[in-house]
C-alpha cells in the first residue's frame, strides 16, 4: 500500500501537481517559449534564415524582459497553436482572438492589442466596399483562424469560404484570382499589404472590434497576472506606440489612439 501511495504521489508531481492544477506556472521558467505566426508580415513572420520579426516578436521580447526572462520563438500557424499549447511545446501564443469557445479550453492574458476586422482586395476591385458586398464572393478561410466565420456566421453574409493553411497562401490566391478578398484583423491585412505593395487595397471597412490576447494553458493565474502587468507597462512607457508605428506607420492605419486595453481578468 505504501508503495502504491508513493507511486501516485510521484505521478502527481510529474503531472505538475494534483488537485486540479493543469500546469506549472510560466512565472517559474527562465525562458518563455512563444508561439508566433510565421506567415503574417508585420505581425509574425519567419525570415529566410529562420529568425522571426514583427509586432508579436517585439511584444514577446518586451514582456519576457519585464518578467526577468529570456524568450525563444517557434512557428505557430492558426491550425496548430492550440495543440502546441496543450502539449507543452510553447508557453504562450500571441495573435489569438478572445472568443468564448477558446476561453473554455485555454486561459488568456490581455488583450494586448485592440483592432478591427477589415477586408483586403485587389487594387482594381471596385465592387467590394464593405462586408455586405462579400455576398457570393470567394473569401480566404485560414484553418483555425475564425475570420471567415465572422463574416458567414456572425454577420450571416453568404460569402464562399475557400480553405487555406496560411495567409501567405491567401495572398497567392488573391493575386491569381482564385479568391476575391481576404478578411481578418486590420493589422494583419496592413502587414500583408505593406509587404506585397500596390497590387492590393485595404478597404478600412472596420466591421467589428477584435480583442487580441495571449493564450496560455489553464491553471496559471500567476502567469496571467504577470503578463498583464508587463502589458500595462508596455503601454504606459510608450513602447507599444513605438511598436505600432514601426510596423504599421506606412499602412494607413489610424495609430493616434494607442491606450491600454481593458483586460479580461485572470481566472
C-alpha positions in Angstrom: 0.0 0.0 0.0 2.8 2.4 0.9 4.5 1.7 -2.4 1.2 2.4 -4.2 0.7 5.7 -2.4 4.2 6.7 -3.2 3.7 5.9 -6.9 0.6 8.0 -7.0 2.4 11.0 -5.4 5.3 10.7 -7.9 2.8 10.6 -10.7 1.1 13.7 -9.4 4.3 15.6 -9.2 5.3 14.5 -12.8 2.0 16.0 -14.0 2.6 19.3 -12.3 0.6 18.6 -9.2 -2.7 17.0 -8.2 -5.9 18.7 -7.1 -6.8 20.2 -10.5 -3.7 22.2 -11.4 -3.1 21.7 -15.1 0.4 23.1 -15.5 3.3 24.7 -13.7 3.3 28.5 -13.9 5.3 30.3 -16.5 6.5 32.5 -13.7 8.9 29.8 -12.6 10.5 29.4 -16.1 13.8 31.1 -17.1 13.0 31.0 -20.8 9.5 31.5 -22.2 8.7 29.7 -25.5 6.5 32.0 -27.5 4.4 30.7 -30.5 4.2 33.4 -33.1 2.7 33.3 -36.6 5.3 32.7 -39.3 3.0 33.9 -42.2 1.9 37.4 -41.2 4.3 40.2 -42.3 4.3 43.0 -39.6 2.8 40.6 -37.0 4.9 37.4 -37.0 7.0 36.5 -40.0 9.8 33.9 -40.4 12.7 35.2 -42.5 14.6 33.0 -44.9 17.3 32.5 -42.2 14.8 31.1 -39.8 14.6 34.1 -37.5 11.4 35.9 -36.7 10.3 39.5 -37.0 7.1 41.5 -36.4 4.9 43.1 -33.7 4.4 39.9 -31.8 8.1 39.2 -31.7 8.8 42.7 -30.3 5.9 42.3 -27.8 7.1 38.9 -26.7 10.7 40.1 -26.1 9.5 43.1 -24.1 7.1 41.1 -21.9 9.8 38.4 -21.3 12.3 41.1 -20.3 9.9 42.8 -18.0 9.3 39.4 -16.3 13.0 38.8 -16.0 13.1 36.0 -18.6 14.6 35.1 -21.9 12.3 34.2 -24.9 12.5 31.7 -27.7 10.3 31.6 -30.7 8.6 28.8 -32.6 6.2 29.0 -35.5 2.5 28.6 -34.6 0.1 28.5 -37.5 -3.6 29.1 -36.7 -4.4 25.4 -37.0 -1.6 24.3 -34.8 -1.5 26.8 -31.9 -3.9 25.2 -29.5 -2.2 21.8 -29.9 1.2 23.4 -29.3 -0.1 24.8 -26.0 -1.8 21.7 -24.9 1.3 19.5 -25.5 3.6 22.0 -23.7 5.7 22.8 -26.8 5.0 26.5 -26.2 4.2 28.5 -23.1 2.2 31.2 -24.8 0.7 32.0 -28.2 0.1 35.6 -29.5 -2.4 36.8 -32.0 -5.3 34.9 -30.5 -8.8 36.4 -30.6 -10.6 36.4 -27.3 -13.6 34.2 -28.2 -15.9 32.3 -25.8 -15.2 29.0 -27.5 -11.4 29.3 -26.9 -11.9 30.5 -23.3 -13.4 27.2 -22.5 -10.2 25.4 -23.3 -7.4 28.0 -22.8 -6.6 30.9 -20.5 -5.8 34.4 -21.8 -3.7 37.3 -20.7 -4.6 40.7 -22.1 -5.8 41.7 -24.6 -2.5 43.3 -25.7 -4.0 44.7 -28.9 -7.3 46.1 -30.0 -8.1 46.1 -33.7 -11.0 45.7 -36.1 -11.8 43.2 -38.8 -11.2 44.6 -42.3 -11.1 43.5 -45.9 -8.2 43.3 -48.4 -8.9 43.1 -52.2 -7.0 43.5 -55.4 -6.3 47.1 -56.2 -8.6 47.2 -59.2 -11.6 45.7 -57.4 -14.4 48.3 -57.0 -17.4 46.0 -56.4 -16.5 45.4 -52.7 -16.8 48.4 -50.4 -17.9 46.7 -47.2 -18.7 43.3 -45.6 -22.2 43.0 -47.2 -20.6 43.2 -50.6 -18.8 39.9 -49.9 -22.1 38.0 -50.6 -21.4 35.5 -53.3 -17.7 36.3 -53.2 -14.9 33.9 -52.6 -13.0 34.7 -49.3 -10.0 33.1 -47.8 -10.7 30.8 -44.8 -7.5 30.1 -42.9 -7.9 26.9 -40.9 -8.3 27.7 -37.2 -8.5 31.5 -37.5 -12.3 32.1 -37.3 -12.1 35.2 -39.5 -14.2 33.8 -42.4 -16.8 32.6 -39.9 -17.1 36.2 -38.5 -18.5 37.0 -42.0 -20.6 34.0 -42.8 -21.9 33.1 -39.4 -21.7 36.2 -37.1 -22.9 38.6 -39.9 -24.7 36.0 -42.0 -23.2 37.2 -45.2 -23.3 34.4 -47.8 -19.7 34.6 -48.9 -17.9 31.5 -50.2 -15.1 30.4 -47.9 -12.0 28.9 -49.7 -9.7 26.9 -47.4 -6.1 27.9 -46.9 -3.4 26.9 -44.5 -1.8 30.3 -44.1 -2.2 34.0 -45.1 0.7 33.6 -47.4 -1.4 31.1 -49.3 -4.3 33.6 -49.2 -2.2 36.3 -50.7 -1.2 34.0 -53.6 -4.8 33.1 -54.2 -5.9 36.7 -54.1 -3.2 37.7 -56.5 -4.0 35.0 -59.1 -7.8 35.4 -58.8 -8.8 32.2 -57.1 -10.4 34.3 -54.3 -11.9 37.8 -54.3 -10.9 39.0 -50.8 -9.1 38.3 -47.5 -10.8 39.4 -44.2 -9.2 39.3 -40.8 -7.6 41.8 -38.3 -6.8 45.2 -39.9 -3.2 44.9 -38.5 -2.7 41.6 -40.2 -4.0 42.9 -43.5 -2.0 46.1 -43.2 1.2 44.0 -42.8 0.3 41.8 -45.8 -0.4 44.9 -47.9 2.8 46.7 -46.8 4.9 43.6 -47.8 3.2 43.0 -51.1 3.0 46.6 -52.4 0.5 48.4 -54.5 -1.4 45.5 -56.1 -3.8 45.3 -53.2 -6.1 47.7 -51.4 -7.2 47.8 -47.7 -10.8 48.9 -47.5 -10.8 50.3 -43.9 -14.3 48.7 -43.5 -13.7 48.2 -39.8 -16.7 46.0 -39.0 -16.1 44.5 -35.6 -13.7 45.1 -32.7 -11.2 42.3 -32.2 -9.6 41.8 -28.8 -6.3 40.0 -29.4 -4.9 38.2 -26.4 -2.0 35.9 -25.3 -3.1 32.3 -24.9 -1.6 30.2 -22.1 -2.5 26.9 -20.5 -5.3 26.9 -18.0 -4.4 26.8 -14.3 -1.8 29.6 -14.3 -3.4 32.8 -12.8 0.1 33.9 -11.6 1.5 33.8 -15.1 -1.6 35.6 -16.5 -1.2 38.4 -13.9 2.5 38.7 -14.6 1.8 39.1 -18.3 -0.9 41.7 -17.7 1.4 43.7 -15.5 4.0 43.7 -18.3 1.4 44.6 -20.9 0.3 47.6 -18.9 3.9 48.8 -18.5 4.4 48.4 -22.3 1.6 50.8 -23.0 2.4 53.3 -20.2 6.1 53.7 -21.1 5.2 54.4 -24.8 6.8 51.2 -26.1 3.6 49.8 -27.7 3.0 53.1 -29.6 6.5 52.8 -30.9 6.0 49.2 -32.0 2.8 50.1 -33.8 4.4 52.9 -35.6 7.4 50.7 -36.6 5.3 48.0 -38.2 2.2 49.9 -39.5 3.2 53.5 -39.8 3.1 53.5 -43.6 0.0 51.3 -43.9 -2.7 54.0 -43.5 -4.0 52.6 -40.1 -5.1 55.2 -37.6 -2.4 55.0 -34.8 -3.4 58.1 -32.9 -5.0 56.3 -30.0 -2.9 53.6 -28.5 -4.2 53.1 -25.0 -4.0 50.2 -22.5 -6.8 47.7 -23.4 -9.3 46.7 -20.7 -8.2 43.3 -19.5 -10.4 40.2 -19.4 -9.2 39.2 -16.0 -7.3 36.0 -14.9 -9.4 33.0 -13.9 
